[in-house]
Amino acid sequence: MKKMLTRSVLVILFLSQMESAHAAEFEPLGKAAAAALGTTKAFRKTVNVDKRDVTLFYSKDASGQPEKYAFVEKGIYEPSCTHTWVVGVDAKTNKVSEVRVVEMSCPHAFPTKAASFLDQFKGKGPADVAKLSSQISTIAKATGSANLTTDAVKRSITAASQMKGKL
């Protein structure tokens, strides 16, 4: 009886971990990138910025110059809560146009996908990077995920400002 109870508990724990290991997809990556760029006519590239590979999608204007960037950013709230965002940045001003949530694996992070939180990043640019953490209002019980989002936006702004001549 004791062995059976122990096995049952282990099976329940295993199944509960399997369920939480899957991320909730809020928007497919391609759709999020297209929305951030305002077009489905996009180019994809992986570039190295600050010793880190960065995947981005970008659109071009009529003269063939980059018009908008859509950076794919990932973060992990330890031990295993994954987050993926697409950060839209205007290529000429390097200012954030929008932040879209692609996936999150932990329900406690879900409040950070609200427009009321994400809209705080709109219009932020290189001059805001150093003080961005203090400018953003976090969400109670989702502070870690809010901070990860802020870090992702900072990385995207920094990467955008280093894109000249790389595309």
PyMOL commands that set and color helices and strands:
alter all, ss='L'
color gray80, all
select helices_A, chain A and resi 2-21+29-37+107-113+115-121+126-135+143-161
alter helices_A, ss='H'
color red, helices_A
select strands_A, chain A and resi 24-25+43-49+52-60+66-77+81-90+96-104
alter strands_A, ss='S'
color yellow, strands_A
deselect
rebuild
show_as cartoon
